[in-house]
Amino acid sequence: MPATERDETLPRVVSAVPMRELLASCAAANAISTPPRLPDPEVSRPPARHKHAA
């Protein structure tokens, strides 16, 4: 089989994206689409005031 026929049967890659770029875009999409976490209830409460504090 001549080389020209063999080349025609191989699939052509139109554009290739490096895996690093693909993973970075997925991480960015995940960060943008995920809502921020709600604060823990214990952390968001004001400190308790005691009448007999030293």
PQR file of N, CA, C, O and H, with PARSE charges and radii, in Angstrom:
ATOM      1  N   MET A   1       0.851  -1.179   0.000 -0.4000 1.5000
ATOM      2  CA  MET A   1       0.000   0.000   0.000 -0.0000 2.0000
ATOM      3  C   MET A   1       0.895   1.240   0.000  0.5500 1.7000
ATOM      4  O   MET A   1       1.789   1.357   0.838 -0.5500 1.4000
ATOM      5  N   PRO A   2       0.665   2.147  -0.916 -0.5600 1.5000
ATOM      6  CA  PRO A   2       1.471   3.368  -0.959  0.2800 2.0000
ATOM      7  C   PRO A   2       1.232   4.247   0.273  0.5500 1.7000
ATOM      8  O   PRO A   2       0.203   4.145   0.941 -0.5500 1.4000
ATOM      9  N   ALA A   3       2.178   5.080   0.542 -0.4000 1.5000
ATOM     10  CA  ALA A   3       2.108   5.935   1.735 -0.0000 2.0000
ATOM     11  C   ALA A   3       0.923   6.894   1.662  0.5500 1.7000
ATOM     12  O   ALA A   3       0.345   7.221   2.698 -0.5500 1.4000
ATOM     13  H   ALA A   3       3.014   5.163   0.000  0.4000 1.0000
ATOM     14  N   THR A   4       0.548   7.349   0.479 -0.4000 1.5000
ATOM     15  CA  THR A   4      -0.566   8.298   0.365 -0.0000 2.0000
ATOM     16  C   THR A   4      -1.887   7.644   0.759  0.5500 1.7000
ATOM     17  O   THR A   4      -2.725   8.287   1.392 -0.5500 1.4000
ATOM     18  H   THR A   4       1.018   7.083  -0.363  0.4000 1.0000
ATOM     19  N   GLU A   5      -2.087   6.384   0.397 -0.4000 1.5000
ATOM     20  CA  GLU A   5      -3.316   5.691   0.785 -0.0000 2.0000
ATOM     21  C   GLU A   5      -3.361   5.452   2.294  0.5500 1.7000
ATOM     22  O   GLU A   5      -4.418   5.582   2.912 -0.5500 1.4000
ATOM     23  H   GLU A   5      -1.407   5.862  -0.117  0.4000 1.0000
ATOM     24  N   ARG A   6      -2.248   5.113   2.872 -0.4000 1.5000
ATOM     25  CA  ARG A   6      -2.186   4.872   4.315 -0.0000 2.0000
ATOM     26  C   ARG A   6      -2.493   6.151   5.100  0.5500 1.7000
ATOM     27  O   ARG A   6      -3.191   6.104   6.114 -0.5500 1.4000
ATOM     28  H   ARG A   6      -1.389   5.008   2.371  0.4000 1.0000
ATOM     29  N   ASP A   7      -1.979   7.281   4.639 -0.4000 1.5000
ATOM     30  CA  ASP A   7      -2.211   8.552   5.315 -0.0000 2.0000
ATOM     31  C   ASP A   7      -3.682   8.956   5.256  0.5500 1.7000
ATOM     32  O   ASP A   7      -4.187   9.585   6.187 -0.5500 1.4000
ATOM     33  H   ASP A   7      -1.413   7.320   3.816  0.4000 1.0000
ATOM     34  N   GLU A   8      -4.369   8.606   4.180 -0.4000 1.5000
ATOM     35  CA  GLU A   8      -5.770   8.982   4.040 -0.0000 2.0000
ATOM     36  C   GLU A   8      -6.673   8.197   4.992  0.5500 1.7000
ATOM     37  O   GLU A   8      -7.747   8.679   5.351 -0.5500 1.4000
ATOM     38  H   GLU A   8      -3.959   8.096   3.424  0.4000 1.0000
ATOM     39  N   THR A   9      -6.265   7.018   5.401 -0.4000 1.5000
ATOM     40  CA  THR A   9      -7.106   6.210   6.270 -0.0000 2.0000
ATOM     41  C   THR A   9      -6.947   6.585   7.744  0.5500 1.7000
ATOM     42  O   THR A   9      -7.796   6.233   8.562 -0.5500 1.4000
ATOM     43  H   THR A   9      -5.392   6.626   5.110  0.4000 1.0000
ATOM     44  N   LEU A  10      -5.884   7.286   8.089 -0.4000 1.5000
ATOM     45  CA  LEU A  10      -5.680   7.691   9.480 -0.0000 2.0000
ATOM     46  C   LEU A  10      -6.572   8.876   9.819  0.5500 1.7000
ATOM     47  O   LEU A  10      -6.752   9.766   8.989 -0.5500 1.4000
ATOM     48  H   LEU A  10      -5.194   7.573   7.425  0.4000 1.0000
ATOM     49  N   PRO A  11      -7.129   8.905  11.017 -0.5600 1.5000
ATOM     50  CA  PRO A  11      -7.952  10.067  11.394  0.2800 2.0000
ATOM     51  C   PRO A  11      -7.082  11.301  11.564  0.5500 1.7000
ATOM     52  O   PRO A  11      -5.939  11.217  12.012 -0.5500 1.4000
ATOM     53  N   ARG A  12      -7.635  12.434  11.205 -0.4000 1.5000
ATOM     54  CA  ARG A  12      -6.890  13.684  11.321 -0.0000 2.0000
ATOM     55  C   ARG A  12      -7.259  14.378  12.616  0.5500 1.7000
ATOM     56  O   ARG A  12      -8.429  14.425  12.995 -0.5500 1.4000
ATOM     57  H   ARG A  12      -8.564  12.503  10.842  0.4000 1.0000
ATOM     58  N   VAL A  13      -6.263  14.914  13.287 -0.4000 1.5000
ATOM     59  CA  VAL A  13      -6.477  15.679  14.506 -0.0000 2.0000
ATOM     60  C   VAL A  13      -6.520  17.140  14.103  0.5500 1.7000
ATOM     61  O   VAL A  13      -5.544  17.677  13.580 -0.5500 1.4000
ATOM     62  H   VAL A  13      -5.313  14.877  12.979  0.4000 1.0000
ATOM     63  N   VAL A  14      -7.664  17.787  14.348 -0.4000 1.5000
ATOM     64  CA  VAL A  14      -7.816  19.182  13.943 -0.0000 2.0000
ATOM     65  C   VAL A  14      -7.051  20.079  14.905  0.5500 1.7000
ATOM     66  O   VAL A  14      -6.276  20.935  14.478 -0.5500 1.4000
ATOM     67  H   VAL A  14      -8.457  17.351  14.773  0.4000 1.0000
ATOM     68  N   SER A  15      -7.264  19.886  16.191 -0.4000 1.5000
ATOM     69  CA  SER A  15      -6.505  20.657  17.170 -0.0000 2.0000
ATOM     70  C   SER A  15      -6.309  19.798  18.402  0.5500 1.7000
ATOM     71  O   SER A  15      -7.186  19.023  18.785 -0.5500 1.4000
ATOM     72  H   SER A  15      -7.893  19.190  16.538  0.4000 1.0000
ATOM     73  N   ALA A  16      -5.186  19.940  18.997 -0.4000 1.5000
ATOM     74  CA  ALA A  16      -4.871  19.175  20.199 -0.0000 2.0000
ATOM     75  C   ALA A  16      -4.736  20.136  21.365  0.5500 1.7000
ATOM     76  O   ALA A  16      -4.103  21.185  21.246 -0.5500 1.4000
ATOM     77  H   ALA A  16      -4.474  20.569  18.686  0.4000 1.0000
ATOM     78  N   VAL A  17      -5.333  19.775  22.492 -0.4000 1.5000
ATOM     79  CA  VAL A  17      -5.252  20.590  23.704 -0.0000 2.0000
ATOM     80  C   VAL A  17      -4.386  19.837  24.695  0.5500 1.7000
ATOM     81  O   VAL A  17      -4.654  18.668  24.973 -0.5500 1.4000
ATOM     82  H   VAL A  17      -5.847  18.923  22.589  0.4000 1.0000
ATOM     83  N   PRO A  18      -3.357  20.472  25.237 -0.5600 1.5000
ATOM     84  CA  PRO A  18      -2.522  19.790  26.223  0.2800 2.0000
ATOM     85  C   PRO A  18      -3.345  19.415  27.458  0.5500 1.7000
ATOM     86  O   PRO A  18      -4.252  20.147  27.853 -0.5500 1.4000
ATOM     87  N   MET A  19      -3.027  18.290  28.054 -0.4000 1.5000
ATOM     88  CA  MET A  19      -3.757  17.809  29.226 -0.0000 2.0000
ATOM     89  C   MET A  19      -3.709  18.847  30.354  0.5500 1.7000
ATOM     90  O   MET A  19      -4.689  19.020  31.078 -0.5500 1.4000
ATOM     91  H   MET A  19      -2.290  17.695  27.734  0.4000 1.0000
ATOM     92  N   ARG A  20      -2.590  19.527  30.502 -0.4000 1.5000
ATOM     93  CA  ARG A  20      -2.463  20.552  31.541 -0.0000 2.0000
ATOM     94  C   ARG A  20      -3.502  21.651  31.350  0.5500 1.7000
ATOM     95  O   ARG A  20      -4.117  22.095  32.319 -0.5500 1.4000
ATOM     96  H   ARG A  20      -1.793  19.387  29.914  0.4000 1.0000
ATOM     97  N   GLU A  21      -3.703  22.095  30.111 -0.4000 1.5000
ATOM     98  CA  GLU A  21      -4.687  23.136  29.820 -0.0000 2.0000
ATOM     99  C   GLU A  21      -6.107  22.624  30.043  0.5500 1.7000
ATOM    100  O   GLU A  21      -6.957  23.358  30.547 -0.5500 1.4000
ATOM    101  H   GLU A  21      -3.203  21.735  29.323  0.4000 1.0000
ATOM    102  N   LEU A  22      -6.367  21.385  29.676 -0.4000 1.5000
ATOM    103  CA  LEU A  22      -7.690  20.797  29.869 -0.0000 2.0000
ATOM    104  C   LEU A  22      -8.021  20.696  31.355  0.5500 1.7000
ATOM    105  O   LEU A  22      -9.127  21.046  31.767 -0.5500 1.4000
ATOM    106  H   LEU A  22      -5.677  20.789  29.266  0.4000 1.0000
ATOM    107  N   LEU A  23      -7.084  20.226  32.152 -0.4000 1.5000
ATOM    108  CA  LEU A  23      -7.312  20.113  33.596 -0.0000 2.0000
ATOM    109  C   LEU A  23      -7.473  21.484  34.242  0.5500 1.7000
ATOM    110  O   LEU A  23      -8.291  21.646  35.149 -0.5500 1.4000
ATOM    111  H   LEU A  23      -6.186  19.942  31.817  0.4000 1.0000
ATOM    112  N   ALA A  24      -6.714  22.458  33.794 -0.4000 1.5000
ATOM    113  CA  ALA A  24      -6.827  23.811  34.346 -0.0000 2.0000
ATOM    114  C   ALA A  24      -8.186  24.409  34.020  0.5500 1.7000
ATOM    115  O   ALA A  24      -8.777  25.088  34.860 -0.5500 1.4000
ATOM    116  H   ALA A  24      -6.051  22.326  33.058  0.4000 1.0000
ATOM    117  N   SER A  25      -8.690  24.170  32.820 -0.4000 1.5000
ATOM    118  CA  SER A  25      -9.994  24.721  32.465 -0.0000 2.0000
ATOM    119  C   SER A  25     -11.104  24.040  33.249  0.5500 1.7000
ATOM    120  O   SER A  25     -12.080  24.692  33.620 -0.5500 1.4000
ATOM    121  H   SER A  25      -8.210  23.619  32.137  0.4000 1.0000
ATOM    122  N   CYS A  26     -10.978  22.753  33.506 -0.4000 1.5000
ATOM    123  CA  CYS A  26     -11.977  22.043  34.309 -0.0000 2.0000
ATOM    124  C   CYS A  26     -11.957  22.540  35.757  0.5500 1.7000
ATOM    125  O   CYS A  26     -13.015  22.706  36.365 -0.5500 1.4000
ATOM    126  H   CYS A  26     -10.185  22.223  33.205  0.4000 1.0000
ATOM    127  N   ALA A  27     -10.785  22.775  36.307 -0.4000 1.5000
ATOM    128  CA  ALA A  27     -10.678  23.282  37.675 -0.0000 2.0000
ATOM    129  C   ALA A  27     -11.262  24.691  37.771  0.5500 1.7000
ATOM    130  O   ALA A  27     -11.928  25.019  38.752 -0.5500 1.4000
ATOM    131  H   ALA A  27      -9.925  22.640  35.814  0.4000 1.0000
ATOM    132  N   ALA A  28     -11.019  25.515  36.771 -0.4000 1.5000
ATOM    133  CA  ALA A  28     -11.562  26.870  36.774 -0.0000 2.0000
ATOM    134  C   ALA A  28     -13.087  26.841  36.666  0.5500 1.7000
ATOM    135  O   ALA A  28     -13.771  27.593  37.359 -0.5500 1.4000
ATOM    136  H   ALA A  28     -10.478  25.249  35.973  0.4000 1.0000
ATOM    137  N   ALA A  29     -13.616  25.987  35.811 -0.4000 1.5000
ATOM    138  CA  ALA A  29     -15.074  25.876  35.674 -0.0000 2.0000
ATOM    139  C   ALA A  29     -15.700  25.384  36.970  0.5500 1.7000
ATOM    140  O   ALA A  29     -16.769  25.854  37.360 -0.5500 1.4000
ATOM    141  H   ALA A  29     -13.060  25.375  35.248  0.4000 1.0000
ATOM    142  N   ASN A  30     -15.050  24.454  37.634 -0.4000 1.5000
ATOM    143  CA  ASN A  30     -15.559  23.946  38.908 -0.0000 2.0000
ATOM    144  C   ASN A  30     -15.536  25.036  39.976  0.5500 1.7000
ATOM    145  O   ASN A  30     -16.484  25.161  40.751 -0.5500 1.4000
ATOM    146  H   ASN A  30     -14.182  24.072  37.317  0.4000 1.0000
ATOM    147  N   ALA A  31     -14.481  25.811  40.024 -0.4000 1.5000
ATOM    148  CA  ALA A  31     -14.375  26.880  41.021 -0.0000 2.0000
ATOM    149  C   ALA A  31     -15.429  27.959  40.792  0.5500 1.7000
ATOM    150  O   ALA A  31     -15.970  28.513  41.749 -0.5500 1.4000
ATOM    151  H   ALA A  31     -13.710  25.709  39.395  0.4000 1.0000
ATOM    152  N   ILE A  32     -15.715  28.253  39.551 -0.4000 1.5000
ATOM    153  CA  ILE A  32     -16.692  29.293  39.236 -0.0000 2.0000
ATOM    154  C   ILE A  32     -18.120  28.809  39.495  0.5500 1.7000
ATOM    155  O   ILE A  32     -18.958  29.579  39.965 -0.5500 1.4000
ATOM    156  H   ILE A  32     -15.275  27.803  38.774  0.4000 1.0000
ATOM    157  N   SER A  33     -18.398  27.553  39.195 -0.4000 1.5000
ATOM    158  CA  SER A  33     -19.772  27.061  39.288 -0.0000 2.0000
ATOM    159  C   SER A  33     -20.152  26.560  40.677  0.5500 1.7000
ATOM    160  O   SER A  33     -21.329  26.306  40.931 -0.5500 1.4000
ATOM    161  H   SER A  33     -17.717  26.928  38.814  0.4000 1.0000
ATOM    162  N   THR A  34     -19.195  26.411  41.575 -0.4000 1.5000
ATOM    163  CA  THR A  34     -19.484  25.937  42.927 -0.0000 2.0000
ATOM    164  C   THR A  34     -19.763  27.128  43.837  0.5500 1.7000
ATOM    165  O   THR A  34     -18.933  28.032  43.941 -0.5500 1.4000
ATOM    166  H   THR A  34     -18.238  26.617  41.369  0.4000 1.0000
ATOM    167  N   PRO A  35     -20.935  27.142  44.506 -0.5600 1.5000
ATOM    168  CA  PRO A  35     -21.210  28.264  45.412  0.2800 2.0000
ATOM    169  C   PRO A  35     -20.300  28.220  46.633  0.5500 1.7000
ATOM    170  O   PRO A  35     -19.819  27.148  47.002 -0.5500 1.4000
ATOM    171  N   PRO A  36     -20.056  29.361  47.262 -0.5600 1.5000
ATOM    172  CA  PRO A  36     -19.190  29.369  48.439  0.2800 2.0000
ATOM    173  C   PRO A  36     -19.831  28.595  49.591  0.5500 1.7000
ATOM    174  O   PRO A  36     -21.055  28.507  49.693 -0.5500 1.4000
ATOM    175  N   ARG A  37     -18.994  28.045  50.441 -0.4000 1.5000
ATOM    176  CA  ARG A  37     -19.485  27.300  51.604 -0.0000 2.0000
ATOM    177  C   ARG A  37     -20.095  28.257  52.602  0.5500 1.7000
ATOM    178  O   ARG A  37     -19.641  29.392  52.743 -0.5500 1.4000
ATOM    179  H   ARG A  37     -18.000  28.116  50.358  0.4000 1.0000
ATOM    180  N   LEU A  38     -21.130  27.799  53.297 -0.4000 1.5000
ATOM    181  CA  LEU A  38     -21.712  28.578  54.373 -0.0000 2.0000
ATOM    182  C   LEU A  38     -20.774  28.515  55.575  0.5500 1.7000
ATOM    183  O   LEU A  38     -20.151  27.479  55.809 -0.5500 1.4000
ATOM    184  H   LEU A  38     -21.499  26.876  53.182  0.4000 1.0000
ATOM    185  N   PRO A  39     -20.663  29.585  56.332 -0.5600 1.5000
ATOM    186  CA  PRO A  39     -19.792  29.553  57.503  0.2800 2.0000
ATOM    187  C   PRO A  39     -20.349  28.598  58.562  0.5500 1.7000
ATOM    188  O   PRO A  39     -21.557  28.375  58.638 -0.5500 1.4000
ATOM    189  N   ASP A  40     -19.465  28.047  59.363 -0.4000 1.5000
ATOM    190  CA  ASP A  40     -19.890  27.170  60.448 -0.0000 2.0000
ATOM    191  C   ASP A  40     -20.680  28.000  61.460  0.5500 1.7000
ATOM    192  O   ASP A  40     -20.289  29.126  61.769 -0.5500 1.4000
ATOM    193  H   ASP A  40     -18.484  28.228  59.301  0.4000 1.0000
ATOM    194  N   PRO A  41     -21.787  27.461  61.981 -0.5600 1.5000
ATOM    195  CA  PRO A  41     -22.607  28.240  62.922  0.2800 2.0000
ATOM    196  C   PRO A  41     -21.841  28.664  64.169  0.5500 1.7000
ATOM    197  O   PRO A  41     -22.070  29.763  64.675 -0.5500 1.4000
ATOM    198  N   GLU A  42     -20.955  27.844  64.670 -0.4000 1.5000
ATOM    199  CA  GLU A  42     -20.212  28.185  65.883 -0.0000 2.0000
ATOM    200  C   GLU A  42     -19.233  29.321  65.636  0.5500 1.7000
ATOM    201  O   GLU A  42     -18.992  30.128  66.533 -0.5500 1.4000
ATOM    202  H   GLU A  42     -20.769  26.952  64.258  0.4000 1.0000
ATOM    203  N   VAL A  43     -18.681  29.398  64.476 -0.4000 1.5000
ATOM    204  CA  VAL A  43     -17.698  30.432  64.162 -0.0000 2.0000
ATOM    205  C   VAL A  43     -18.392  31.773  63.944  0.5500 1.7000
ATOM    206  O   VAL A  43     -17.830  32.813  64.286 -0.5500 1.4000
ATOM    207  H   VAL A  43     -18.876  28.742  63.747  0.4000 1.0000
ATOM    208  N   SER A  44     -19.600  31.773  63.384 -0.4000 1.5000
ATOM    209  CA  SER A  44     -20.264  33.023  63.056 -0.0000 2.0000
ATOM    210  C   SER A  44     -20.988  33.648  64.247  0.5500 1.7000
ATOM    211  O   SER A  44     -21.416  34.800  64.162 -0.5500 1.4000
ATOM    212  H   SER A  44     -20.056  30.928  63.106  0.4000 1.0000
ATOM    213  N   ARG A  45     -21.136  32.919  65.355 -0.4000 1.5000
ATOM    214  CA  ARG A  45     -21.793  33.489  66.531 -0.0000 2.0000
ATOM    215  C   ARG A  45     -20.861  34.488  67.210  0.5500 1.7000
ATOM    216  O   ARG A  45     -19.647  34.285  67.239 -0.5500 1.4000
ATOM    217  H   ARG A  45     -20.789  31.984  65.424  0.4000 1.0000
ATOM    218  N   PRO A  46     -21.428  35.571  67.759 -0.5600 1.5000
ATOM    219  CA  PRO A  46     -20.568  36.498  68.518  0.2800 2.0000
ATOM    220  C   PRO A  46     -20.129  35.830  69.814  0.5500 1.7000
ATOM    221  O   PRO A  46     -20.822  34.947  70.319 -0.5500 1.4000
ATOM    222  N   PRO A  47     -18.995  36.238  70.355 -0.5600 1.5000
ATOM    223  CA  PRO A  47     -18.516  35.612  71.594  0.2800 2.0000
ATOM    224  C   PRO A  47     -19.506  35.853  72.740  0.5500 1.7000
ATOM    225  O   PRO A  47     -20.103  36.924  72.847 -0.5500 1.4000
ATOM    226  N   ALA A  48     -19.665  34.850  73.581 -0.4000 1.5000
ATOM    227  CA  ALA A  48     -20.597  34.952  74.710 -0.0000 2.0000
ATOM    228  C   ALA A  48     -20.043  35.934  75.738  0.5500 1.7000
ATOM    229  O   ALA A  48     -18.845  35.938  76.020 -0.5500 1.4000
ATOM    230  H   ALA A  48     -19.180  33.980  73.495  0.4000 1.0000
ATOM    231  N   ARG A  49     -20.911  36.754  76.289 -0.4000 1.5000
ATOM    232  CA  ARG A  49     -20.496  37.732  77.313 -0.0000 2.0000
ATOM    233  C   ARG A  49     -20.948  37.206  78.674  0.5500 1.7000
ATOM    234  O   ARG A  49     -22.119  36.885  78.878 -0.5500 1.4000
ATOM    235  H   ARG A  49     -21.884  36.751  76.060  0.4000 1.0000
ATOM    236  N   HIS A  50     -20.036  37.130  79.554 -0.4000 1.5000
ATOM    237  CA  HIS A  50     -20.328  36.661  80.921 -0.0000 2.0000
ATOM    238  C   HIS A  50     -20.329  37.862  81.864  0.5500 1.7000
ATOM    239  O   HIS A  50     -19.483  38.751  81.766 -0.5500 1.4000
ATOM    240  H   HIS A  50     -19.085  37.391  79.389  0.4000 1.0000
ATOM    241  N   LYS A  51     -21.274  37.867  82.755 -0.4000 1.5000
ATOM    242  CA  LYS A  51     -21.353  38.972  83.712 -0.0000 2.0000
ATOM    243  C   LYS A  51     -20.182  38.952  84.683  0.5500 1.7000
ATOM    244  O   LYS A  51     -19.750  39.999  85.166 -0.5500 1.4000
ATOM    245  H   LYS A  51     -21.961  37.145  82.835  0.4000 1.0000
ATOM    246  N   HIS A  52     -19.674  37.762  84.966 -0.4000 1.5000
ATOM    247  CA  HIS A  52     -18.627  37.632  85.978 -0.0000 2.0000
ATOM    248  C   HIS A  52     -17.252  37.393  85.334  0.5500 1.7000
ATOM    249  O   HIS A  52     -16.433  36.647  85.871 -0.5500 1.4000
ATOM    250  H   HIS A  52     -20.025  36.912  84.573  0.4000 1.0000
ATOM    251  N   ALA A  53     -17.016  38.009  84.220 -0.4000 1.5000
ATOM    252  CA  ALA A  53     -15.733  37.812  83.560 -0.0000 2.0000
ATOM    253  C   ALA A  53     -14.631  38.473  84.362  0.5500 1.7000
ATOM    254  O   ALA A  53     -14.842  39.520  84.974 -0.5500 1.4000
ATOM    255  H   ALA A  53     -17.682  38.614  83.784  0.4000 1.0000
ATOM    256  N   ALA A  54     -13.475  37.875  84.362 -0.4000 1.5000
ATOM    257  CA  ALA A  54     -12.359  38.397  85.168 -0.0000 2.0000
ATOM    258  C   ALA A  54     -11.749  39.594  84.523  0.5500 1.7000
ATOM    259  O   ALA A  54     -10.799  40.167  85.056 -0.5500 1.4000
ATOM    260  H   ALA A  54     -13.303  37.024  83.865  0.4000 1.0000
TER
END
